[in-house]
């Protein structure tokens, strides 16, 4: 029978997904497991596979559309099925449908300043089917996603001023973000003549208040989807996961010498971070009880060292996972890290490349940071923060000497890893780093 395919929740907590590109066309035959489309989440691209079979009868959203989770996106017909069965799934509608009706907040007066101003009245709520765009030339009906309505209210934006680029002119998040960016740069559309005097007066009052309360000017930069995801995840981690920290110093002269000798003969250039990641994997094999994550029902203990590596991008921090690190050669590991980092910066990571692993490595040594502590990336139970290697005075056999030292700090989830276990793991890591040849045999 006909199947109505809805937008899946391809990332935990996502309420709206961008359908980046369809991989099927009307008339194509689809089997279970075939890829239907590429979905773009806040951090990655996900292949969405079919869980039903049939022929593609109708595609309900266009490439690049931002679609709420649960909204219809595609209709499949079974072999020999009458097309009317597909239309019946949409109530007989022959055109692409919008998501189910939801309350819409009537447009509020625009505020031409980043400083929040109190709303003059209570928002009016009406069914979607009855809402029309205030001030539009032809009083055409406007469709706006609930997320965009909420963000419009928070930013003091009149939705009627935004040009929608979604299906049938639907206003989606990227339209609001574009509008806000233009407003900050001073290129946003002007308010209607009827509201201009009031807006100017309000702007003057708020600007005067800003001069009194602030000593410097600023601009408002709208949050990206990735920045919101980072804020949500790290707030959840810091407030719900019991972190504790263990710090150690590693002497790295032998590590640096080994790296130099490898790079003199190898076509693949090895970084200090590559060797650190390899040492983390070796230490997890030495202390397997630390290679775990907390689960409400039971501890999950892993046999392989799957390690996330933090990559800084223009939009925020991404942590792609390198799997089976303990089995990889240094050259292979280096190429894998470089390849994933390049795709992370280009925004081409897959969702599955960001999932899994019990441990992570984040390195700020290249910026000259001596030491720092990192926030766990749930459900992982450990993250190693790596500082810069630098000459320092150390005591050996009662004598003071200069050595190249690197400070590392382990952040651990106390639900899964106790203090003694964390200290044991960190000692194993230091041993591996200070005797790097042990990782090559």
C-alpha positions as CSV (number, residue, x, y, z in Angstrom):
1,X,0.0,0.0,0.0
2,X,1.0,3.7,-0.4
3,X,3.5,5.0,2.2
4,X,3.8,8.5,3.4
5,X,7.4,9.2,4.4
6,X,8.0,11.8,7.1
7,X,11.1,13.8,8.1
8,X,12.9,11.6,10.6
9,X,14.7,12.7,13.7
10,X,18.2,12.0,12.3
11,X,19.9,13.7,15.2
12,X,19.0,13.6,18.8
13,X,16.9,16.6,19.9
14,X,16.6,18.0,16.4
15,X,13.3,19.7,15.6
16,X,14.0,20.9,12.1
17,X,16.3,19.3,9.5
18,X,17.5,20.7,6.1
19,X,16.8,18.3,3.3
20,X,20.0,19.0,1.5
21,X,19.5,16.9,-1.7
22,X,17.2,14.2,-3.0
23,X,18.8,11.1,-4.3
24,X,15.6,9.8,-6.0
25,X,13.2,11.2,-8.6
26,X,9.5,10.7,-9.3
27,X,9.1,7.3,-10.9
28,X,12.2,5.7,-9.4
29,X,11.9,2.2,-7.8
30,X,13.0,2.2,-4.2
31,X,14.0,-0.8,-2.1
32,X,14.4,-1.0,1.7
33,X,17.9,0.4,2.5
34,X,18.2,2.6,-0.6
35,X,19.3,6.1,0.1
36,X,16.4,8.6,-0.4
37,X,18.1,11.9,0.5
38,X,20.9,13.7,2.2
39,X,19.8,15.4,5.4
40,X,21.8,18.3,6.9
41,X,21.8,18.5,10.7
42,X,23.5,21.2,12.9
43,X,26.9,19.4,12.6
44,X,26.9,16.9,9.8
45,X,25.3,15.4,6.7
46,X,23.2,12.2,7.1
47,X,22.1,9.7,4.4
48,X,18.5,8.8,5.0
49,X,17.6,5.3,3.9
50,X,14.2,3.9,2.9
51,X,12.4,1.6,5.4
52,X,9.7,0.8,2.8
53,X,9.7,-0.1,-0.8
54,X,7.7,1.1,-3.8
55,X,7.9,3.7,-6.6
56,X,8.4,7.4,-5.9
57,X,5.0,9.0,-6.6
58,X,5.4,12.5,-5.2
59,X,8.2,14.5,-3.7
60,X,6.8,17.0,-1.2
61,X,9.7,19.2,-0.4
62,X,12.5,20.7,-2.5
63,X,16.3,20.5,-2.2
64,X,17.5,22.8,0.5
65,X,14.2,23.1,2.3
66,X,14.2,23.3,6.1
67,X,11.6,20.8,7.3
68,X,10.2,20.1,10.7
69,X,10.7,16.6,12.1
70,X,7.5,14.6,11.4
71,X,6.4,16.6,8.4
72,X,5.6,14.7,5.2
73,X,8.4,14.7,2.6
74,X,7.7,11.8,0.1
75,X,5.0,9.4,-1.1
76,X,5.8,5.8,-2.3
77,X,3.3,3.7,-4.1
78,X,3.3,-0.1,-4.1
79,X,3.6,-2.0,-7.4
80,X,0.4,-1.6,-9.4
81,X,-1.2,0.7,-6.9
82,X,-3.6,3.4,-8.1
83,X,-2.2,6.9,-7.7
84,X,-5.4,8.0,-6.0
85,X,-4.1,6.0,-3.0
86,X,-1.1,8.3,-2.8
87,X,-3.3,11.4,-3.0
88,X,-5.6,10.1,-0.3
89,X,-2.7,10.1,2.1
90,X,-2.6,13.9,1.7
91,X,-6.3,14.3,1.9
92,X,-6.6,14.5,-1.9
93,X,-4.1,17.4,-2.2
94,X,-2.2,17.3,-5.5
95,X,0.4,19.9,-4.4
96,X,3.2,19.6,-1.8
97,X,1.8,20.0,1.7
98,X,3.0,22.0,4.6
99,X,3.3,20.5,8.1
100,X,0.2,20.1,10.2
101,X,-1.4,23.3,11.4
102,X,0.1,24.9,14.4
103,X,-0.4,28.1,16.4
104,X,1.2,31.1,14.8
105,X,2.1,34.2,16.7
106,X,1.0,37.4,15.0
107,X,3.8,39.7,13.8
108,X,5.2,42.0,16.4
109,X,6.6,45.4,15.8
110,X,10.3,45.4,14.7
111,X,13.0,46.6,17.0
112,X,15.9,48.3,15.1
113,X,18.5,47.7,17.9
114,X,20.1,44.6,19.4
115,X,19.0,45.6,22.9
116,X,15.8,43.8,23.9
117,X,12.7,46.0,24.3
118,X,9.5,45.0,26.2
119,X,6.6,43.9,24.0
120,X,3.8,46.4,24.0
121,X,1.0,43.8,24.0
122,X,0.3,40.0,24.3
123,X,0.9,38.1,21.1
124,X,-2.3,37.0,19.3
125,X,-2.5,33.3,18.5
126,X,-4.5,31.9,15.5
127,X,-4.7,28.7,13.5
128,X,-2.2,28.5,10.6
129,X,-4.9,28.2,8.0
130,X,-6.4,31.5,9.1
131,X,-3.2,33.5,9.4
132,X,-2.3,36.0,6.7
133,X,0.8,38.1,6.3
134,X,0.3,41.6,7.8
135,X,1.1,44.3,5.4
136,X,1.7,42.1,2.3
137,X,0.7,43.4,-1.0
138,X,-1.7,40.6,-1.9
139,X,-2.6,39.4,1.6
140,X,-1.2,36.0,0.6
141,X,-1.1,33.3,3.3
142,X,2.4,32.9,4.8
143,X,3.8,29.6,6.3
144,X,6.3,30.0,9.0
145,X,7.9,27.1,11.1
146,X,7.3,27.2,14.8
147,X,11.1,27.6,15.4
148,X,11.2,30.7,13.2
149,X,8.1,32.2,14.8
150,X,9.7,31.8,18.2
151,X,13.0,33.3,17.0
152,X,11.2,36.2,15.4
153,X,9.5,37.0,18.7
154,X,12.8,36.7,20.6
155,X,14.6,39.0,18.1
156,X,11.7,41.5,17.7
157,X,11.3,40.8,14.0
158,X,8.1,41.2,12.0
159,X,7.8,37.9,10.0
160,X,6.1,39.8,7.2
161,X,9.4,41.6,6.5
162,X,11.2,38.3,5.7
163,X,11.3,36.8,2.2
164,X,10.7,33.1,2.4
165,X,12.7,30.7,0.3
166,X,11.1,27.4,1.5
167,X,8.4,25.5,-0.4
168,X,5.6,27.9,-1.4
169,X,7.4,30.8,0.1
170,X,7.7,29.3,3.5
171,X,9.9,31.3,5.9
172,X,12.6,29.0,7.3
173,X,15.4,29.5,9.7
174,X,18.0,30.4,7.1
175,X,15.7,33.2,5.9
176,X,15.6,34.7,9.4
177,X,19.3,34.4,9.9
178,X,19.9,36.1,6.6
179,X,17.5,38.9,7.6
180,X,19.1,39.4,10.9
181,X,22.6,39.5,9.3
182,X,21.4,42.2,6.9
183,X,19.8,44.1,9.7
184,X,23.1,44.1,11.6
185,X,24.9,45.4,8.5
186,X,22.3,48.1,7.9
187,X,20.9,46.6,4.7
188,X,17.6,45.1,6.1
189,X,14.4,46.3,4.4
190,X,12.9,49.4,5.9
191,X,9.8,49.2,8.0
192,X,6.5,50.3,6.5
193,X,5.6,54.0,6.5
194,X,3.0,53.5,9.2
195,X,5.4,52.0,11.6
196,X,8.5,54.1,10.7
197,X,7.8,57.1,13.1
198,X,7.2,54.8,16.1
199,X,10.2,52.7,15.3
200,X,12.4,55.8,15.0
201,X,11.2,57.1,18.3
202,X,11.7,53.7,20.0
203,X,15.2,53.4,18.4
204,X,16.2,56.9,19.7
205,X,15.1,56.1,23.2
206,X,16.9,52.7,23.3
207,X,20.0,54.2,21.7
208,X,20.2,56.8,24.4
209,X,19.8,54.2,27.0
210,X,22.6,52.2,25.4
211,X,25.0,55.1,25.5
212,X,24.3,55.5,29.2
213,X,24.7,51.9,30.1
214,X,27.5,50.7,27.8
215,X,31.0,52.1,27.4
216,X,31.6,50.5,23.9
217,X,29.6,49.6,20.9
218,X,28.9,46.1,19.6
219,X,27.2,44.2,16.9
220,X,24.7,41.3,17.2
221,X,25.8,38.1,15.5
222,X,22.9,35.6,15.2
223,X,23.6,32.1,16.6
224,X,24.2,29.4,14.0
225,X,22.6,26.0,14.4
226,X,26.0,24.5,15.3
227,X,26.6,27.2,18.0
228,X,23.2,26.4,19.5
229,X,24.0,22.7,19.4
230,X,27.4,23.2,21.1
231,X,25.8,25.4,23.8
232,X,23.0,22.9,24.5
233,X,25.4,19.8,24.6
234,X,28.1,21.4,26.8
235,X,25.5,22.9,29.2
236,X,24.0,19.5,29.5
237,X,27.4,17.9,30.0
238,X,28.6,20.3,32.6
239,X,25.3,20.3,34.6
240,X,24.5,16.6,34.5
241,X,27.9,14.7,34.3
242,X,30.1,14.7,37.4
243,X,33.4,15.8,36.1
244,X,36.7,15.4,37.9
245,X,40.2,16.2,36.7
246,X,43.7,14.6,36.9
247,X,46.8,16.4,35.6
248,X,50.3,15.1,34.7
249,X,53.5,16.3,33.1
250,X,55.2,14.3,30.4
251,X,58.8,14.6,29.3
252,X,58.7,14.5,25.5
253,X,62.3,14.7,24.2
254,X,62.1,11.1,23.0
255,X,58.8,11.6,21.4
256,X,60.0,14.7,19.5
257,X,63.2,12.9,18.4
258,X,61.1,9.9,17.2
259,X,58.8,12.3,15.2
260,X,61.8,14.0,13.6
261,X,63.3,10.7,12.5
262,X,60.0,9.4,11.1
263,X,59.4,12.6,9.2
264,X,62.9,12.5,7.7
265,X,62.1,9.2,5.9
266,X,58.3,9.0,5.7
267,X,56.2,10.6,2.9
268,X,53.4,11.2,5.5
269,X,54.4,13.9,8.0
270,X,53.5,12.9,11.5
271,X,52.4,15.6,14.1
272,X,52.8,15.5,17.8
273,X,49.0,15.2,18.1
274,X,49.1,12.0,16.0
275,X,51.5,10.4,18.4
276,X,49.4,11.7,21.4
277,X,46.2,10.1,19.9
278,X,48.2,6.8,19.4
279,X,49.4,7.0,23.0
280,X,45.8,7.5,24.3
281,X,44.8,4.3,22.4
282,X,47.7,2.4,23.8
283,X,46.9,3.5,27.3
284,X,43.3,2.3,26.8
285,X,44.6,-1.1,25.8
286,X,46.9,-1.1,28.9
287,X,44.0,-0.1,31.2
288,X,40.8,-1.5,29.5
289,X,38.6,-0.7,32.5
290,X,38.9,3.0,31.5
291,X,37.6,2.3,28.0
292,X,33.9,2.5,29.1
293,X,30.9,4.8,29.0
294,X,28.1,5.2,31.5
295,X,24.7,3.9,30.6
296,X,21.7,4.1,33.0
297,X,21.2,0.3,32.8
298,X,24.8,-1.0,32.5
299,X,28.4,0.0,31.8
300,X,29.4,-0.3,28.2
301,X,33.0,-1.6,27.9
302,X,34.7,-1.4,24.6
303,X,37.3,-3.7,23.1
304,X,38.6,-1.2,20.5
305,X,40.0,2.3,21.0
306,X,37.6,4.6,19.1
307,X,38.8,8.1,19.8
308,X,37.3,11.5,19.0
309,X,39.7,14.3,17.9
310,X,38.6,17.9,18.4
311,X,38.7,20.0,15.2
312,X,38.3,23.8,15.3
313,X,36.1,25.1,12.4
314,X,34.7,28.5,11.6
315,X,31.4,27.5,12.9
316,X,32.6,25.8,16.1
317,X,34.2,22.6,17.5
318,X,33.6,19.2,15.8
319,X,34.8,15.9,17.1
320,X,35.0,13.2,14.4
321,X,35.8,9.7,15.6
322,X,38.8,7.6,14.5
323,X,37.9,4.0,15.0
324,X,40.3,1.2,15.9
325,X,43.2,3.5,16.7
326,X,45.2,0.8,18.5
327,X,45.4,-1.2,15.2
328,X,46.6,1.7,13.0
329,X,50.1,2.7,12.0
330,X,51.1,6.2,12.7
331,X,51.1,7.1,9.0
332,X,47.6,5.7,8.5
333,X,46.4,7.4,11.7
334,X,47.8,10.7,10.5
335,X,46.2,10.5,7.1
336,X,42.8,9.6,8.7
337,X,42.9,12.5,11.1
338,X,43.9,15.0,8.4
339,X,41.2,13.7,6.1
340,X,38.5,14.0,8.7
341,X,39.7,17.4,9.8
342,X,39.6,18.7,6.2
343,X,36.0,17.5,5.7
344,X,35.0,18.9,9.1
345,X,36.2,22.3,8.1
346,X,34.4,22.0,4.8
347,X,31.2,20.9,6.5
348,X,31.1,17.5,4.8
349,X,31.2,15.1,7.8
350,X,28.6,12.4,8.1
351,X,26.6,12.0,11.2
352,X,27.9,8.6,11.9
353,X,31.5,10.0,11.9
354,X,30.6,12.1,14.9
355,X,29.0,9.3,16.9
356,X,30.6,6.6,19.1
357,X,33.8,6.3,21.0
358,X,34.5,6.4,24.7
359,X,37.3,9.0,24.7
360,X,38.4,12.3,23.1
361,X,41.6,14.3,22.6
362,X,41.7,18.1,22.4
363,X,44.9,19.9,21.8
364,X,45.6,23.6,22.2
365,X,49.4,23.2,22.4
366,X,49.8,24.8,18.9
367,X,48.4,28.0,20.3
368,X,50.9,28.1,23.1
369,X,48.4,27.1,25.9
370,X,50.3,25.6,28.8
371,X,47.5,23.6,30.3
372,X,43.7,23.6,30.4
373,X,40.8,21.3,31.3
374,X,38.1,20.2,28.8
375,X,34.4,19.5,29.1
376,X,33.2,15.9,28.4
377,X,31.3,15.1,25.2
378,X,28.5,12.8,26.5
379,X,28.3,9.9,26.5
380,X,32.1,9.7,26.4
381,X,33.7,9.2,29.8
382,X,37.1,10.8,29.2
383,X,38.7,13.7,27.3
384,X,42.4,14.5,27.4
385,X,43.3,18.2,27.2
386,X,46.9,18.6,25.8
387,X,49.0,21.7,26.4
388,X,52.1,23.0,24.7
389,X,55.5,21.3,25.1
390,X,58.1,23.8,26.4
391,X,61.5,23.8,28.2
392,X,61.0,23.6,32.0
393,X,63.2,23.0,35.0
394,X,62.8,19.5,36.4
395,X,64.5,17.5,39.2
396,X,66.1,14.2,38.4
397,X,68.1,12.2,40.9
398,X,68.3,15.3,43.1
399,X,69.6,17.5,40.3
400,X,67.9,20.3,38.5
401,X,67.9,20.1,34.7
402,X,66.0,21.5,31.7
403,X,63.6,19.2,30.0
404,X,60.9,19.6,27.4
405,X,57.6,19.0,29.2
406,X,54.0,18.7,28.1
407,X,51.2,19.1,30.6
408,X,48.0,17.0,30.0
409,X,44.7,17.1,32.0
410,X,42.2,14.2,31.9
411,X,38.5,15.1,32.5
412,X,36.6,12.0,33.5
413,X,33.0,11.0,34.2
414,X,33.0,9.9,37.8
415,X,30.0,7.7,37.2
416,X,32.1,5.5,35.0
417,X,35.7,6.1,36.0
418,X,36.8,6.4,39.6
419,X,39.8,8.5,40.7
420,X,42.2,5.6,41.2
421,X,41.3,4.2,37.7
422,X,41.8,7.7,36.1
423,X,45.2,8.0,37.8
424,X,46.2,4.5,36.6
425,X,45.2,5.3,33.1
426,X,47.0,8.7,33.1
427,X,50.2,6.9,34.4
428,X,49.9,4.5,31.5
429,X,49.6,7.3,29.1
430,X,52.6,9.1,30.5
431,X,54.6,5.9,30.2
432,X,53.7,5.5,26.6
433,X,54.5,9.1,25.7
434,X,57.9,9.0,27.5
435,X,58.7,5.7,25.8
436,X,57.2,6.2,22.3
437,X,59.0,3.3,20.7
438,X,56.7,1.0,22.7
439,X,53.8,2.1,20.5
440,X,55.6,0.9,17.3
441,X,56.2,-2.7,18.4
